Amino acid sequence: MTFNDVIGQQEVRERLMQMVSDERLPHAIMLCGPQGVGKLALAVAFGSYLLGEDNAMVRRLQHPDLHFTYPTIKLPSMSSDHKPVSDDFAREWHQLITTEGPYFSIDQWLSAIGAENQQAIITAGESDELVRKLSLKSSQGGYKVSIIWLPERMNGECANKLLKLIEEPPQRTVFLLACEEPQQLIETIRSRVQRIDVKRLPTDIIREALVSQRGIDAEQAVRIARLARGSWLRALQELQAGSENEQFLEYFIQLMRLAYKRDVRSLKGWSETMAALGREKQKRFLGYFLHMLRESFMSNFKNHDLSYMSMAEEQFTNNFGRFINEANVLPISDLVNLAIRDISQNANGKIVFFHMALQMIVLLIQKP
């Protein structure tokens, strides 16, 4: 996997290469940015470069000095005292990253490992494994590369152990962290890594990649590129038939119609449906809710350049948009962000969504 597999991000590529050229390569680099902009792709491409792109084992992502760390779950078959580690899911990881490429979501990963309703984390067992692996000499006499995907999902014990490893890294070891929520990491780790912000992709870069790599016609590529809002992963998702967003749109429409009708009994049923999705998918829906809230509000301005919606979303907001105004857009946004926080803290999903649904009855009737 090389930099040719990375969509855009030329500035970050050049910065990484310059570090090597100047012989000022930090022992720990954290690539930060939104989902789907290429953080993992950059980390894998750069790690491959450091290990030698022409090496057959590197091309297959099976080099003995290339180590991947990622969130895991505890399977029923595991013993009670076993702390899950990445190697427990190495086959699933390799299959996903080689078939889908380095652009996939945590939801796709959870599906690949059969997580269902579990929240994946990086355990202390993983940091112990890294200490063991990185203490060994390089098999090829060069770098040892540790790529950590979503380090913000480390539990406290793991984070503290990793901190010691970063503070006193084994010789010629490079840590590459691909992070979406750096604020969730402990401050001591953040202060000991070289942070590089990976920005959203320009619309024209996504459009060109859709045409050249996916064979999409120019008109459709323009629409998808705008909907992607800087994320190549989102662009890929928009290409898939039966996109998850179509399901989320239906949930959103149901909530708004039931809240408008003040149908409390049906809202309770809606809440139970949402609670059954599993926490990761619940958070994904709430993120989509915020997207539709923004688009519904902006639709009132009748400016197509401000709109980032699919045709189905536009059809709904053409009539619904007037219900989202200056008086309620921020309170609704606060309500949804509160729900995201509560779900992230393992609150009861039925209670969280039912509370949100009941509040929507009141908020929808507010006028500017």
C-alpha positions in Angstrom: 0.0 0.0 0.0 1.6 3.3 -1.1 0.8 7.0 -1.2 -0.9 6.3 -4.6 -3.7 4.7 -2.6 -4.3 7.9 -0.7 -7.0 10.2 -2.0 -5.6 13.8 -2.0 -3.8 15.0 1.1 -0.7 16.0 -0.9 0.4 18.5 1.8 0.5 15.9 4.5 2.3 13.5 2.2 5.0 16.0 1.5 5.3 16.9 5.2 5.9 13.3 6.1 8.4 12.8 3.4 10.2 16.0 4.4 10.7 14.7 7.9 12.5 11.7 6.5 14.5 13.8 4.1 15.6 16.2 6.9 16.4 13.2 9.2 14.0 14.7 11.8 11.5 11.9 12.0 9.6 11.9 15.3 9.2 8.6 17.1 5.4 9.3 17.5 3.2 11.0 15.0 -0.6 11.5 15.4 -2.7 12.1 12.3 -5.9 13.8 13.4 -9.0 14.5 11.4 -12.6 13.6 10.7 -13.7 10.1 9.6 -12.9 9.2 6.0 -10.3 11.8 5.2 -7.4 9.4 4.9 -5.7 9.2 8.3 -5.3 5.4 8.3 -4.4 5.5 4.6 -1.6 8.0 5.2 -0.4 6.0 8.2 -0.3 2.7 6.2 1.3 4.3 3.2 4.0 6.1 5.3 4.7 3.0 7.4 5.1 1.0 4.1 7.5 3.6 2.8 9.6 3.4 6.0 9.8 -0.4 5.7 10.4 -0.5 2.0 7.5 -0.3 -0.5 9.2 -2.9 -2.8 9.2 -5.5 -0.1 6.5 -8.2 -1.0 5.6 -8.6 2.7 5.0 -4.9 3.0 2.8 -4.9 -0.1 0.7 -7.6 1.5 0.7 -5.8 4.9 2.3 -8.8 6.5 5.8 -7.5 7.3 7.0 -8.7 10.7 8.0 -5.2 11.7 4.6 -3.7 10.8 2.2 -3.9 13.8 -1.4 -2.9 13.7 -3.4 -2.0 16.8 -7.2 -1.4 16.7 -10.3 -1.6 18.9 -11.5 -5.1 19.8 -14.3 -6.8 21.7 -14.5 -9.8 24.1 -16.0 -12.8 22.4 -18.1 -15.3 24.3 -15.4 -18.0 23.5 -12.7 -16.0 25.3 -11.9 -16.9 28.9 -13.0 -14.6 31.7 -9.4 -13.4 32.5 -8.4 -12.8 28.8 -7.9 -9.3 27.7 -8.7 -9.1 24.0 -5.8 -8.0 21.7 -5.6 -7.1 18.1 -4.0 -10.4 17.2 -7.3 -12.1 18.2 -8.8 -10.4 15.1 -5.8 -10.3 12.8 -7.6 -12.3 10.1 -10.7 -10.0 10.1 -8.5 -6.9 10.1 -6.3 -8.1 7.2 -9.3 -9.1 5.1 -11.1 -5.8 5.7 -8.1 -3.5 5.0 -7.0 -5.5 1.9 -10.5 -5.8 0.4 -12.0 -2.4 1.3 -8.7 -0.5 1.3 -7.7 1.8 4.2 -11.0 3.7 4.1 -13.6 2.1 6.4 -15.6 3.1 9.5 -15.7 1.8 13.0 -19.2 0.4 12.1 -17.7 -1.6 9.3 -15.0 -2.9 11.6 -17.5 -3.9 14.3 -19.6 -5.7 11.7 -16.6 -7.6 10.5 -15.8 -8.9 14.0 -19.5 -9.6 14.9 -19.6 -7.0 17.7 -23.4 -6.5 17.6 -24.1 -4.2 20.6 -20.6 -4.2 22.1 -18.4 -1.1 22.1 -14.9 -1.9 21.0 -11.9 -0.7 23.0 -8.2 -1.1 23.1 -7.3 -3.0 26.2 -4.3 -3.1 28.5 -3.6 -6.5 27.0 -2.8 -4.7 23.7 -0.2 -2.4 25.3 1.5 -5.5 26.9 1.6 -7.1 23.5 3.1 -4.0 22.0 5.8 -3.9 24.7 6.7 -7.5 23.9 6.6 -7.1 20.1 8.6 -3.8 19.9 11.2 -5.1 22.4 12.3 -7.5 19.7 15.0 -6.6 17.2 13.9 -5.5 13.7 13.7 -8.5 11.5 15.1 -6.5 8.6 17.5 -4.3 10.4 15.4 -1.2 9.8 12.4 0.5 11.3 9.7 -1.1 13.4 6.3 0.6 12.7 3.3 0.6 15.1 0.1 1.8 13.5 -2.6 2.5 16.1 -6.1 3.1 14.6 -8.5 5.1 16.9 -6.2 5.4 19.9 -8.9 7.4 21.6 -10.6 4.1 22.3 -7.8 2.9 24.6 -9.0 2.3 28.2 -7.1 4.1 31.0 -4.8 1.3 31.8 -3.8 0.8 28.2 -3.2 4.6 27.7 -0.9 4.8 30.7 1.1 1.8 29.5 1.4 3.2 26.0 2.5 6.5 27.4 5.5 4.8 29.0 6.3 3.1 25.7 6.1 6.4 23.8 8.3 8.2 26.4 11.0 5.5 26.1 10.5 4.0 22.7 12.5 1.0 21.5 15.3 1.9 19.0 14.2 2.8 15.5 10.5 2.4 16.4 7.9 4.8 14.9 4.4 5.1 16.3 1.7 6.3 13.8 -1.6 7.1 15.4 -4.8 7.7 13.3 -7.1 9.6 15.6 -10.6 11.1 15.1 -11.2 12.4 18.6 -7.9 13.6 20.1 -9.6 15.3 23.0 -10.5 11.8 24.3 -6.8 11.0 24.7 -5.0 11.7 27.9 -3.1 15.0 27.8 0.3 13.3 28.5 0.0 11.3 25.3 -1.1 14.3 23.2 1.9 16.3 24.5 4.4 13.6 23.5 3.4 13.0 19.9 3.9 15.2 16.7 0.3 16.1 15.8 -0.5 16.6 12.1 -4.1 17.7 11.2 -5.6 15.9 8.2 -8.1 18.2 6.7 -11.3 17.4 4.8 -10.8 16.7 1.1 -11.7 19.4 -1.4 -14.9 18.6 -3.4 -13.0 18.6 -6.7 -10.5 16.0 -5.4 -13.3 13.7 -4.5 -15.1 14.3 -7.8 -11.9 13.6 -9.8 -11.3 10.4 -7.8 -14.9 9.2 -8.4 -14.5 9.6 -12.1 -11.0 8.2 -12.5 -11.1 5.4 -9.9 -14.8 4.4 -9.8 -15.9 5.2 -13.3 -18.7 7.5 -12.2 -20.2 9.8 -14.8 -19.3 13.5 -14.3 -22.8 14.7 -13.2 -23.3 12.0 -10.6 -19.7 12.5 -9.3 -20.4 16.2 -8.7 -23.4 15.4 -6.6 -21.8 12.7 -4.6 -18.7 14.8 -4.0 -20.8 17.6 -2.5 -22.7 15.1 -0.3 -19.4 13.6 0.9 -18.5 16.9 2.7 -14.8 16.2 2.5 -14.9 12.5 3.3 -13.8 9.8 0.8 -15.4 7.2 3.0 -18.8 9.0 2.8 -18.5 9.3 -0.9 -18.0 5.5 -1.1 -21.0 5.0 1.1 -23.1 7.2 -1.1 -22.2 4.9 -4.0 -23.6 1.8 -2.2 -27.2 0.9 -2.9 -29.3 0.9 0.2 -27.0 3.2 2.0 -27.4 3.3 5.8 -28.3 7.0 5.4 -31.5 6.0 3.6 -32.5 4.0 6.7 -31.5 7.0 8.9 -33.6 9.3 6.8 -36.6 7.1 7.3 -36.0 7.1 11.1 -35.6 10.9 11.0 -38.9 11.4 9.0 -40.7 9.0 11.3 -39.6 11.0 14.4 -40.6 14.4 12.9 -44.0 13.2 11.8 -44.9 11.5 15.0 -43.7 14.5 17.1 -45.7 16.8 14.9 -48.8 14.6 15.5 -48.0 14.3 19.2 -48.4 10.6 19.0 -46.7 9.6 22.3 -47.5 5.9 22.0 -45.9 5.6 18.6 -42.9 7.8 19.7 -42.4 5.2 22.5 -42.3 2.5 19.8 -39.9 4.6 17.7 -37.6 4.9 20.8 -37.6 1.2 21.3 -36.6 0.7 17.6 -33.7 3.1 18.1 -32.6 1.4 21.3 -32.3 -1.9 19.5 -29.7 -0.6 17.0 -26.7 -0.9 19.2 -24.7 2.1 20.6 -22.3 2.6 17.7 -25.2 2.8 15.2 -27.2 5.0 17.6 -24.4 7.5 17.7 -24.1 7.3 13.9 -27.8 8.1 13.6 -27.6 11.0 16.0 -24.7 12.4 13.8 -27.0 12.1 10.8 -29.8 13.8 12.8 -27.5 16.8 13.2 -26.7 16.8 9.5 -30.4 16.8 8.7 -31.1 19.5 11.2 -28.5 21.8 9.6 -29.8 21.0 6.1 -33.4 21.6 7.1 -32.5 25.0 8.6 -30.4 26.0 5.6 -33.2 25.0 3.1 -35.1 28.0 4.3 -32.6 30.2 2.6 -33.3 28.7 -0.9 -29.6 28.6 -1.8 -28.5 25.4 -3.5 -24.9 26.1 -2.9 -25.6 25.8 0.9 -27.3 22.4 0.5 -25.6 19.1 0.9 -28.4 16.6 0.5 -29.5 13.6 -1.5 -32.6 13.9 -3.7 -34.7 12.1 -1.1 -33.5 14.4 1.7 -34.2 17.4 -0.5 -37.7 16.2 -1.2 -38.5 15.9 2.5 -36.9 19.2 3.6 -38.8 21.1 0.9 -41.9 20.8 3.1 -40.3 20.2 6.5 -37.6 22.9 6.5 -40.0 25.6 7.7 -40.4 23.9 11.0 -36.7 24.4 11.8 -36.0 28.0 12.5 -34.0 30.5 14.6 -36.0 29.7 17.7 -35.5 26.0 17.8 -32.4 25.0 15.7 -29.9 25.5 18.6 -32.1 23.9 21.3 -32.7 20.9 19.1 -28.9 20.7 18.4 -28.2 20.8 22.1 -30.8 18.1 22.7 -29.1 15.8 20.2 -25.6 16.4 21.4 -26.8 15.6 24.9 -28.2 12.3 23.6 -24.8 11.6 21.9 -23.1 12.2 25.3 -25.5 10.0 27.2 -25.3 7.1 24.7 -21.5 7.4 24.8 -21.7 7.0 28.6 -23.8 3.8 28.3 -27.1 5.4 29.3 -30.3 3.4 28.7 -31.1 3.9 25.0 -34.9 3.6 25.4 -34.8 6.4 28.0 -32.5 8.6 26.0 -34.4 8.4 22.8 -37.9 8.6 24.4 -36.8 11.8 26.2 -35.5 13.2 23.0 -38.7 12.3 21.1 -40.9 13.9 23.8 -38.8 17.1 23.7 -39.2 17.3 19.9 -43.0 17.7 20.4 -42.4 20.9 22.2 -39.5 22.2 20.1 -41.1 21.7 16.7 -43.9 24.2 17.5 -41.6 27.0 18.5 -41.7 29.9 16.1 -39.2 32.7 15.6 
